[in-house]
Amino acid sequence: MEKEVQQPHELRLDNRARLSVSGVREVESFDETVVVLSTVRGLLVIRGQKLQLQALSIDGGQVSVHGLIDTLAYEEEQKTTGFLRRLFR
């Protein structure tokens, strides 16, 4: 079995106003109060006020978020299950 090469994952927060994130796989959702990013280290939830995506380079795995950043938290990714799977548990 081949070992998976892990992409680097870094966070840089400047004055709670500018956040740079590397190792981003996908932007799951975003609005003015919450940005959810799928990263190589899990689901990153960014909460704040007047949040905006300023730079987005999924090919390079880079995202920049500007606004007033209140919270950075990693959460478990939710696995969606089909109706039949739930029925026969």
N, CA, C and O atoms as CSV, one atom per row, in Angstrom:
chain,resi,resn,atom,element,x,y,z
A,1,MET,N,N,0.842,-1.168,0.000
A,1,MET,CA,C,0.000,0.000,0.000
A,1,MET,C,C,0.894,1.241,0.000
A,1,MET,O,O,1.857,1.321,0.762
A,2,GLU,N,N,0.566,2.201,-0.858
A,2,GLU,CA,C,1.353,3.401,-0.992
A,2,GLU,C,C,0.955,4.423,0.062
A,2,GLU,O,O,-0.232,4.635,0.312
A,3,LYS,N,N,1.940,5.052,0.674
A,3,LYS,CA,C,1.670,6.060,1.703
A,3,LYS,C,C,1.224,7.360,1.034
A,3,LYS,O,O,1.862,7.827,0.091
A,4,GLU,N,N,0.128,7.940,1.525
A,4,GLU,CA,C,-0.396,9.180,0.971
A,4,GLU,C,C,0.488,10.341,1.403
A,4,GLU,O,O,0.801,10.484,2.585
A,5,VAL,N,N,0.892,11.173,0.441
A,5,VAL,CA,C,1.693,12.345,0.735
A,5,VAL,C,C,0.746,13.441,1.208
A,5,VAL,O,O,-0.203,13.795,0.508
A,6,GLN,N,N,1.006,13.972,2.389
A,6,GLN,CA,C,0.140,14.973,3.007
A,6,GLN,C,C,0.585,16.374,2.580
A,6,GLN,O,O,1.752,16.735,2.730
A,7,GLN,N,N,-0.343,17.146,2.055
A,7,GLN,CA,C,-0.089,18.530,1.668
A,7,GLN,C,C,0.072,19.364,2.940
A,7,GLN,O,O,-0.624,19.109,3.922
A,8,PRO,N,N,0.969,20.351,2.950
A,8,PRO,CA,C,1.129,21.197,4.142
A,8,PRO,C,C,-0.160,21.964,4.454
A,8,PRO,O,O,-0.919,22.326,3.555
A,9,HIS,N,N,-0.384,22.199,5.736
A,9,HIS,CA,C,-1.568,22.934,6.181
A,9,HIS,C,C,-1.123,23.970,7.199
A,9,HIS,O,O,-0.605,23.630,8.262
A,10,GLU,N,N,-1.331,25.239,6.862
A,10,GLU,CA,C,-0.933,26.322,7.745
A,10,GLU,C,C,-2.042,27.347,7.858
A,10,GLU,O,O,-2.808,27.569,6.921
A,11,LEU,N,N,-2.113,27.971,9.034
A,11,LEU,CA,C,-3.032,29.074,9.282
A,11,LEU,C,C,-2.204,30.272,9.716
A,11,LEU,O,O,-1.275,30.136,10.512
A,12,ARG,N,N,-2.540,31.442,9.195
A,12,ARG,CA,C,-1.893,32.679,9.646
A,12,ARG,C,C,-2.986,33.713,9.844
A,12,ARG,O,O,-3.698,34.070,8.905
A,13,LEU,N,N,-3.112,34.190,11.075
A,13,LEU,CA,C,-4.133,35.166,11.426
A,13,LEU,C,C,-3.453,36.473,11.815
A,13,LEU,O,O,-2.636,36.501,12.735
A,14,ASP,N,N,-3.790,37.559,11.112
A,14,ASP,CA,C,-3.225,38.878,11.383
A,14,ASP,C,C,-4.308,39.780,11.960
A,14,ASP,O,O,-5.287,40.099,11.285
A,15,ASN,N,N,-4.122,40.193,13.227
A,15,ASN,CA,C,-5.003,41.156,13.891
A,15,ASN,C,C,-6.484,40.780,13.847
A,15,ASN,O,O,-7.345,41.659,13.817
A,16,ARG,N,N,-6.781,39.495,13.842
A,16,ARG,CA,C,-8.163,38.997,13.778
A,16,ARG,C,C,-8.914,39.535,12.567
A,16,ARG,O,O,-10.144,39.496,12.539
A,17,ALA,N,N,-8.187,40.042,11.559
A,17,ALA,CA,C,-8.825,40.652,10.395
A,17,ALA,C,C,-8.488,39.945,9.087
A,17,ALA,O,O,-9.274,40.000,8.141
A,18,ARG,N,N,-7.337,39.283,9.016
A,18,ARG,CA,C,-6.913,38.608,7.790
A,18,ARG,C,C,-6.420,37.209,8.139
A,18,ARG,O,O,-5.521,37.035,8.961
A,19,LEU,N,N,-7.025,36.228,7.502
A,19,LEU,CA,C,-6.644,34.832,7.725
A,19,LEU,C,C,-6.197,34.231,6.410
A,19,LEU,O,O,-6.908,34.316,5.409
A,20,SER,N,N,-5.026,33.625,6.408
A,20,SER,CA,C,-4.525,32.888,5.251
A,20,SER,C,C,-4.482,31.421,5.627
A,20,SER,O,O,-3.970,31.065,6.689
A,21,VAL,N,N,-5.016,30.569,4.766
A,21,VAL,CA,C,-5.067,29.132,5.026
A,21,VAL,C,C,-4.487,28.408,3.826
A,21,VAL,O,O,-4.851,28.698,2.686
A,22,SER,N,N,-3.586,27.465,4.075
A,22,SER,CA,C,-3.080,26.597,3.008
A,22,SER,C,C,-3.541,25.173,3.298
A,22,SER,O,O,-3.944,24.858,4.418
A,23,GLY,N,N,-3.478,24.326,2.293
A,23,GLY,CA,C,-3.926,22.947,2.442
A,23,GLY,C,C,-5.435,22.813,2.315
A,23,GLY,O,O,-6.026,21.878,2.853
A,24,VAL,N,N,-6.059,23.748,1.602
A,24,VAL,CA,C,-7.515,23.720,1.416
A,24,VAL,C,C,-7.858,22.845,0.222
A,24,VAL,O,O,-7.287,22.993,-0.858
A,25,ARG,N,N,-8.790,21.938,0.430
A,25,ARG,CA,C,-9.270,21.078,-0.652
A,25,ARG,C,C,-10.492,21.664,-1.345
A,25,ARG,O,O,-10.626,21.581,-2.565
A,26,GLU,N,N,-11.393,22.266,-0.543
A,26,GLU,CA,C,-12.645,22.759,-1.108
A,26,GLU,C,C,-13.278,23.773,-0.155
A,26,GLU,O,O,-13.157,23.658,1.064
A,27,VAL,N,N,-13.950,24.765,-0.732
A,27,VAL,CA,C,-14.766,25.685,0.064
A,27,VAL,C,C,-16.151,25.063,0.129
A,27,VAL,O,O,-16.855,24.995,-0.878
A,28,GLU,N,N,-16.540,24.607,1.319
A,28,GLU,CA,C,-17.834,23.934,1.495
A,28,GLU,C,C,-18.976,24.938,1.455
A,28,GLU,O,O,-19.983,24.708,0.785
A,29,SER,N,N,-18.824,26.058,2.176
A,29,SER,CA,C,-19.851,27.098,2.185
A,29,SER,C,C,-19.255,28.380,2.754
A,29,SER,O,O,-18.235,28.357,3.443
A,30,PHE,N,N,-19.910,29.493,2.452
A,30,PHE,CA,C,-19.471,30.753,3.050
A,30,PHE,C,C,-20.598,31.777,2.982
A,30,PHE,O,O,-21.411,31.783,2.058
A,31,ASP,N,N,-20.616,32.634,3.982
A,31,ASP,CA,C,-21.465,33.822,4.001
A,31,ASP,C,C,-20.765,34.847,4.884
A,31,ASP,O,O,-19.585,34.681,5.192
A,32,GLU,N,N,-21.454,35.891,5.294
A,32,GLU,CA,C,-20.811,36.961,6.067
A,32,GLU,C,C,-20.431,36.559,7.486
A,32,GLU,O,O,-19.626,37.239,8.122
A,33,THR,N,N,-21.001,35.457,7.997
A,33,THR,CA,C,-20.728,35.075,9.385
A,33,THR,C,C,-19.997,33.739,9.533
A,33,THR,O,O,-19.404,33.485,10.582
A,34,VAL,N,N,-20.023,32.878,8.507
A,34,VAL,CA,C,-19.390,31.553,8.611
A,34,VAL,C,C,-18.752,31.174,7.276
A,34,VAL,O,O,-19.360,31.322,6.216
A,35,VAL,N,N,-17.512,30.681,7.350
A,35,VAL,CA,C,-16.830,30.103,6.194
A,35,VAL,C,C,-16.435,28.690,6.591
A,35,VAL,O,O,-15.822,28.491,7.639
A,36,VAL,N,N,-16.777,27.708,5.766
A,36,VAL,CA,C,-16.444,26.313,6.047
A,36,VAL,C,C,-15.526,25.814,4.939
A,36,VAL,O,O,-15.876,25.836,3.760
A,37,LEU,N,N,-14.326,25.358,5.353
A,37,LEU,CA,C,-13.322,24.883,4.409
A,37,LEU,C,C,-12.993,23.425,4.685
A,37,LEU,O,O,-12.791,23.037,5.836
A,38,SER,N,N,-12.938,22.632,3.648
A,38,SER,CA,C,-12.444,21.266,3.762
A,38,SER,C,C,-10.938,21.333,3.538
A,38,SER,O,O,-10.483,21.725,2.463
A,39,THR,N,N,-10.156,20.948,4.564
A,39,THR,CA,C,-8.696,21.019,4.481
A,39,THR,C,C,-8.112,19.613,4.570
A,39,THR,O,O,-8.824,18.640,4.819
A,40,VAL,N,N,-6.818,19.530,4.365
A,40,VAL,CA,C,-6.133,18.240,4.464
A,40,VAL,C,C,-6.125,17.715,5.889
A,40,VAL,O,O,-5.828,16.541,6.105
A,41,ARG,N,N,-6.445,18.557,6.868
A,41,ARG,CA,C,-6.482,18.157,8.280
A,41,ARG,C,C,-7.882,18.124,8.860
A,41,ARG,O,O,-8.043,17.973,10.071
A,42,GLY,N,N,-8.897,18.262,8.022
A,42,GLY,CA,C,-10.274,18.195,8.491
A,42,GLY,C,C,-11.067,19.428,8.096
A,42,GLY,O,O,-10.577,20.299,7.379
A,43,LEU,N,N,-12.292,19.484,8.573
A,43,LEU,CA,C,-13.205,20.573,8.266
A,43,LEU,C,C,-12.899,21.762,9.185
A,43,LEU,O,O,-12.966,21.636,10.407
A,44,LEU,N,N,-12.563,22.910,8.597
A,44,LEU,CA,C,-12.247,24.113,9.348
A,44,LEU,C,C,-13.425,25.076,9.249
A,44,LEU,O,O,-13.835,25.463,8.154
A,45,VAL,N,N,-13.966,25.460,10.412
A,45,VAL,CA,C,-15.087,26.395,10.470
A,45,VAL,C,C,-14.578,27.724,11.015
A,45,VAL,O,O,-14.014,27.787,12.107
A,46,ILE,N,N,-14.784,28.775,10.245
A,46,ILE,CA,C,-14.350,30.121,10.608
A,46,ILE,C,C,-15.611,30.940,10.849
A,46,ILE,O,O,-16.468,31.047,9.971
A,47,ARG,N,N,-15.718,31.516,12.043
A,47,ARG,CA,C,-16.891,32.331,12.379
A,47,ARG,C,C,-16.442,33.758,12.650
A,47,ARG,O,O,-15.353,33.998,13.171
A,48,GLY,N,N,-17.309,34.705,12.283
A,48,GLY,CA,C,-16.978,36.104,12.511
A,48,GLY,C,C,-18.048,37.013,11.956
A,48,GLY,O,O,-19.219,36.645,11.862
A,49,GLN,N,N,-17.625,38.213,11.588
A,49,GLN,CA,C,-18.535,39.219,11.063
A,49,GLN,C,C,-17.954,39.818,9.790
A,49,GLN,O,O,-16.746,40.030,9.691
A,50,LYS,N,N,-18.808,40.086,8.831
A,50,LYS,CA,C,-18.415,40.689,7.547
A,50,LYS,C,C,-17.286,39.908,6.874
A,50,LYS,O,O,-16.351,40.500,6.333
A,51,LEU,N,N,-17.377,38.574,6.910
A,51,LEU,CA,C,-16.344,37.728,6.318
A,51,LEU,C,C,-16.457,37.744,4.796
A,51,LEU,O,O,-17.553,37.696,4.238
A,52,GLN,N,N,-15.303,37.811,4.140
A,52,GLN,CA,C,-15.225,37.806,2.683
A,52,GLN,C,C,-14.066,36.927,2.260
A,52,GLN,O,O,-13.008,36.936,2.889
A,53,LEU,N,N,-14.265,36.166,1.189
A,53,LEU,CA,C,-13.167,35.415,0.590
A,53,LEU,C,C,-12.423,36.379,-0.326
A,53,LEU,O,O,-12.985,36.853,-1.314
A,54,GLN,N,N,-11.178,36.670,-0.012
A,54,GLN,CA,C,-10.398,37.629,-0.795
A,54,GLN,C,C,-9.561,36.938,-1.860
A,54,GLN,O,O,-9.450,37.445,-2.976
A,55,ALA,N,N,-8.985,35.824,-1.548
A,55,ALA,CA,C,-8.153,35.095,-2.508
A,55,ALA,C,C,-8.526,33.632,-2.427
A,55,ALA,O,O,-8.682,33.075,-1.340
A,56,LEU,N,N,-8.666,33.023,-3.574
A,56,LEU,CA,C,-9.067,31.619,-3.622
A,56,LEU,C,C,-8.280,30.929,-4.715
A,56,LEU,O,O,-8.429,31.246,-5.895
A,57,SER,N,N,-7.439,29.980,-4.319
A,57,SER,CA,C,-6.672,29.194,-5.268
A,57,SER,C,C,-6.744,27.734,-4.828
A,57,SER,O,O,-5.862,27.240,-4.126
A,58,ILE,N,N,-7.803,27.058,-5.250
A,58,ILE,CA,C,-7.977,25.658,-4.859
A,58,ILE,C,C,-6.875,24.795,-5.473
A,58,ILE,O,O,-6.426,23.832,-4.852
A,59,ASP,N,N,-6.436,25.132,-6.688
A,59,ASP,CA,C,-5.333,24.377,-7.299
A,59,ASP,C,C,-4.101,24.423,-6.413
A,59,ASP,O,O,-3.400,23.421,-6.272
A,60,GLY,N,N,-3.829,25.576,-5.814
A,60,GLY,CA,C,-2.690,25.726,-4.909
A,60,GLY,C,C,-3.051,25.457,-3.463
A,60,GLY,O,O,-2.171,25.405,-2.602
A,61,GLY,N,N,-4.357,25.283,-3.179
A,61,GLY,CA,C,-4.800,25.009,-1.820
A,61,GLY,C,C,-4.748,26.204,-0.895
A,61,GLY,O,O,-4.627,26.039,0.319
A,62,GLN,N,N,-4.839,27.430,-1.453
A,62,GLN,CA,C,-4.727,28.653,-0.667
A,62,GLN,C,C,-6.060,29.395,-0.633
A,62,GLN,O,O,-6.738,29.517,-1.653
A,63,VAL,N,N,-6.430,29.890,0.550
A,63,VAL,CA,C,-7.625,30.715,0.711
A,63,VAL,C,C,-7.289,31.838,1.679
A,63,VAL,O,O,-6.604,31.622,2.679
A,64,SER,N,N,-7.777,33.049,1.377
A,64,SER,CA,C,-7.649,34.191,2.289
A,64,SER,C,C,-9.040,34.672,2.658
A,64,SER,O,O,-9.912,34.810,1.800
A,65,VAL,N,N,-9.238,34.924,3.946
A,65,VAL,CA,C,-10.517,35.404,4.453
A,65,VAL,C,C,-10.255,36.720,5.182
A,65,VAL,O,O,-9.353,36.809,6.015
A,66,HIS,N,N,-11.064,37.758,4.856
A,66,HIS,CA,C,-10.953,39.049,5.522
A,66,HIS,C,C,-12.258,39.337,6.248
A,66,HIS,O,O,-13.325,38.906,5.811
A,67,GLY,N,N,-12.173,40.059,7.347
A,67,GLY,CA,C,-13.322,40.421,8.166
A,67,GLY,C,C,-12.919,40.334,9.631
A,67,GLY,O,O,-11.738,40.183,9.944
A,68,LEU,N,N,-13.892,40.427,10.526
A,68,LEU,CA,C,-13.613,40.262,11.954
A,68,LEU,C,C,-13.762,38.787,12.305
A,68,LEU,O,O,-14.874,38.259,12.312
A,69,ILE,N,N,-12.653,38.123,12.594
A,69,ILE,CA,C,-12.653,36.682,12.837
A,69,ILE,C,C,-12.750,36.428,14.332
A,69,ILE,O,O,-11.906,36.873,15.109
A,70,ASP,N,N,-13.803,35.698,14.725
A,70,ASP,CA,C,-14.052,35.403,16.137
A,70,ASP,C,C,-13.589,34.010,16.536
A,70,ASP,O,O,-13.043,33.825,17.624
A,71,THR,N,N,-13.805,33.013,15.650
A,71,THR,CA,C,-13.568,31.619,16.025
A,71,THR,C,C,-12.975,30.836,14.866
A,71,THR,O,O,-13.384,30.994,13.716
A,72,LEU,N,N,-12.002,29.985,15.188
A,72,LEU,CA,C,-11.469,28.985,14.254
A,72,LEU,C,C,-11.640,27.643,14.940
A,72,LEU,O,O,-11.146,27.448,16.051
A,73,ALA,N,N,-12.334,26.713,14.293
A,73,ALA,CA,C,-12.570,25.411,14.925
A,73,ALA,C,C,-12.546,24.312,13.875
A,73,ALA,O,O,-13.028,24.488,12.756
A,74,TYR,N,N,-11.975,23.174,14.258
A,74,TYR,CA,C,-12.004,21.993,13.409
A,74,TYR,C,C,-13.156,21.112,13.868
A,74,TYR,O,O,-13.361,20.911,15.065
A,75,GLU,N,N,-13.905,20.591,12.905
A,75,GLU,CA,C,-15.032,19.717,13.206
A,75,GLU,C,C,-14.908,18.440,12.398
A,75,GLU,O,O,-14.251,18.402,11.358
A,76,GLU,N,N,-15.553,17.395,12.896
A,76,GLU,CA,C,-15.594,16.133,12.169
A,76,GLU,C,C,-16.477,16.291,10.941
A,76,GLU,O,O,-17.547,16.895,11.011
A,77,GLU,N,N,-16.030,15.750,9.822
A,77,GLU,CA,C,-16.848,15.794,8.621
A,77,GLU,C,C,-18.016,14.845,8.794
A,77,GLU,O,O,-17.844,13.699,9.210
A,78,GLN,N,N,-19.204,15.328,8.472
A,78,GLN,CA,C,-20.412,14.529,8.601
A,78,GLN,C,C,-20.548,13.617,7.393
A,78,GLN,O,O,-20.524,14.076,6.251
A,79,LYS,N,N,-20.690,12.341,7.647
A,79,LYS,CA,C,-20.914,11.379,6.574
A,79,LYS,C,C,-22.411,11.274,6.343
A,79,LYS,O,O,-23.170,10.983,7.267
A,80,THR,N,N,-22.828,11.507,5.123
A,80,THR,CA,C,-24.250,11.381,4.835
A,80,THR,C,C,-24.566,9.908,4.581
A,80,THR,O,O,-23.813,9.199,3.913
A,81,THR,N,N,-25.681,9.473,5.122
A,81,THR,CA,C,-26.085,8.090,4.937
A,81,THR,C,C,-27.414,8.062,4.221
A,81,THR,O,O,-28.259,8.935,4.423
A,82,GLY,N,N,-27.596,7.071,3.395
A,82,GLY,CA,C,-28.824,6.931,2.644
A,82,GLY,C,C,-29.960,6.407,3.506
A,82,GLY,O,O,-29.753,5.938,4.625
A,83,PHE,N,N,-31.141,6.498,2.968
A,83,PHE,CA,C,-32.345,6.069,3.668
A,83,PHE,C,C,-32.285,4.585,4.031
A,83,PHE,O,O,-32.602,4.212,5.160
A,84,LEU,N,N,-31.880,3.733,3.080
A,84,LEU,CA,C,-31.835,2.284,3.346
A,84,LEU,C,C,-30.819,1.924,4.426
A,84,LEU,O,O,-31.064,1.037,5.244
A,85,ARG,N,N,-29.687,2.609,4.427
A,85,ARG,CA,C,-28.666,2.331,5.449
A,85,ARG,C,C,-29.207,2.654,6.842
A,85,ARG,O,O,-28.998,1.886,7.780
A,86,ARG,N,N,-29.901,3.786,6.982
A,86,ARG,CA,C,-30.486,4.140,8.276
A,86,ARG,C,C,-31.598,3.179,8.651
A,86,ARG,O,O,-31.760,2.861,9.829
A,87,LEU,N,N,-32.365,2.711,7.683
A,87,LEU,CA,C,-33.489,1.825,7.917
A,87,LEU,C,C,-33.018,0.470,8.462
A,87,LEU,O,O,-33.671,-0.103,9.334
A,88,PHE,N,N,-31.893,-0.044,7.954
A,88,PHE,CA,C,-31.440,-1.380,8.341
A,88,PHE,C,C,-30.361,-1.382,9.405
A,88,PHE,O,O,-29.669,-2.387,9.566
A,89,ARG,N,N,-30.199,-0.322,10.114
A,89,ARG,CA,C,-29.228,-0.283,11.222
A,89,ARG,C,C,-29.731,-1.041,12.407
A,89,ARG,O,O,-29.048,-1.115,13.428
